[in-house]
Amino acid sequence: MIKRNINPFYICFFLSNILFYRDFDEVQTQGAIFNNIDFTSFKHIDILLEELVKPEFMRLDDSTKERVMHSLYYMNISNNKKYISFVLDSFDLLDFSDVAVDYFLKKMWEIFFDGIQLNLLQEDFNVSYRILNDNNINYILQNESKDMSEVLDDVYEKILNI
């Protein structure tokens, strides 16, 4: 059987994208937008996933999406403490509760891979912890996305309208 190559950084990338927007908000508005986000609120997490995470996932090529899928799947079935801690450390930077982390990961699967059923075991994966050398995984490229201020304005409006 072919082993799938996975890496926790494929999941951390999406959290780093949220952190990137948080830092941008801090510089531009002294945190006016992100100070209103409750990282324990499922509704707020849904908005972050739809507005900040999903667009980044959609721009990835198919092979990178597959690596994200396998990495996320492994996170949900594994008891590999080192792998899990890599991902959880990224959530700590955003003050997610344990329940919110679980929700975020499950909702991420639902949004990206709804309807896909995998029947793989932990031994079906090769785990790597090396920094990714994947040209698809990088910070937002301005020419591929809406203006960052527009994106944050959309997030803020949705948060306020809950």
C-alpha positions in Angstrom: 0.0 0.0 0.0 1.2 3.5 -0.8 1.8 5.7 2.2 0.5 9.2 2.2 2.9 12.0 3.1 1.5 14.4 5.7 2.7 17.3 7.7 1.0 19.3 10.5 2.1 22.5 8.8 -0.5 22.0 6.2 -3.1 22.6 8.9 -1.1 25.3 10.6 -0.9 27.2 7.4 -4.6 28.0 7.6 -4.2 29.2 11.2 -1.2 31.3 10.2 -3.4 33.0 7.6 -5.8 34.0 10.4 -2.9 35.3 12.4 -1.7 37.2 9.4 -5.0 39.0 9.1 -5.0 39.6 12.9 -1.6 41.3 12.7 -2.8 43.3 9.6 -5.8 44.4 11.6 -3.6 45.4 14.6 -1.5 47.6 12.3 -4.4 49.1 10.4 -7.1 49.6 13.0 -5.4 48.9 16.3 -7.3 45.6 16.5 -10.7 47.0 16.1 -11.9 44.0 14.1 -10.2 41.1 15.8 -10.9 42.5 19.3 -14.6 41.8 18.5 -14.0 38.2 17.4 -14.7 35.5 20.0 -12.6 32.5 19.3 -14.9 30.4 21.4 -18.0 31.3 19.4 -18.9 28.7 16.7 -20.6 31.4 14.7 -17.5 33.6 14.7 -15.4 30.5 13.8 -17.7 29.8 10.8 -17.2 33.4 9.6 -13.4 33.0 9.9 -13.5 29.7 8.0 -15.6 31.1 5.2 -13.9 34.4 4.8 -10.3 33.8 5.6 -9.6 30.1 5.4 -11.8 28.8 2.6 -10.5 31.2 -0.1 -6.9 30.2 0.7 -7.9 26.5 0.4 -9.7 27.1 -2.9 -6.6 28.6 -4.6 -4.5 25.5 -3.8 -3.7 23.0 -6.6 -5.2 19.5 -6.3 -2.1 17.8 -5.1 -1.7 20.3 -2.2 -5.4 20.0 -1.4 -4.9 16.2 -1.1 -2.0 16.7 1.3 -4.2 19.0 3.4 -6.9 16.4 3.4 -4.6 13.6 4.5 -3.0 15.8 7.1 -6.3 16.9 8.5 -7.6 13.3 8.5 -4.5 12.1 10.3 -5.1 14.9 12.9 -8.6 13.6 13.6 -7.6 9.9 13.9 -4.2 10.1 15.5 -2.9 9.9 19.0 0.5 11.1 17.8 1.2 13.7 20.6 4.0 15.5 18.6 1.8 15.9 15.5 -1.1 17.1 17.6 0.9 19.5 19.6 2.3 21.2 16.5 -1.3 22.0 15.5 -2.6 22.9 18.9 0.3 25.3 19.5 -1.0 27.4 16.6 -4.5 27.4 18.1 -3.1 28.7 21.4 -1.9 31.9 19.6 -5.5 32.7 18.8 -7.0 31.8 22.2 -9.2 29.0 20.9 -10.8 26.9 23.6 -10.4 23.1 23.4 -14.1 22.7 22.3 -13.5 25.5 19.6 -10.4 23.7 18.3 -12.4 20.5 17.9 -15.2 22.4 16.2 -12.8 24.2 13.9 -11.1 21.0 12.7 -14.4 19.2 12.1 -15.9 22.2 10.4 -12.8 22.5 8.2 -13.2 18.9 7.1 -16.9 19.6 6.4 -16.2 22.7 4.3 -13.3 21.3 2.3 -14.0 17.6 2.1 -17.7 17.1 2.7 -18.8 13.7 1.5 -15.3 12.2 1.3 -14.9 9.1 3.3 -11.4 7.8 4.0 -10.7 4.5 5.6 -7.0 4.9 6.4 -5.1 3.9 9.5 -2.2 5.7 11.2 0.2 3.3 9.7 -0.9 4.4 6.2 0.9 7.8 6.6 4.5 9.1 6.6 4.7 12.0 9.0 7.1 14.8 8.3 7.7 17.8 10.6 9.9 19.7 8.2 9.0 23.2 7.2 7.0 23.0 4.0 8.7 23.7 0.7 5.5 23.9 -1.2 5.0 26.9 -3.4 1.2 26.7 -3.0 1.5 27.2 0.7 2.4 30.8 1.4 0.9 34.0 2.6 -1.8 35.7 0.6 -0.7 37.0 -2.8 -2.3 40.3 -3.3 -3.1 39.7 -6.9 -5.0 36.5 -6.1 -7.3 37.9 -3.4 -9.5 40.8 -2.5 -7.8 43.7 -0.8 -7.1 42.7 2.8 -9.0 45.6 4.1 -12.1 44.6 2.1 -11.8 41.1 3.5 -11.6 42.3 7.1 -14.4 44.7 6.5 -16.6 41.8 5.4 -15.6 39.7 8.5 -16.3 42.7 10.8 -19.7 43.3 9.2 -20.7 39.6 9.6 -19.5 39.5 13.2 -21.5 42.6 14.1 -24.6 41.1 12.4 -24.7 37.9 14.4 
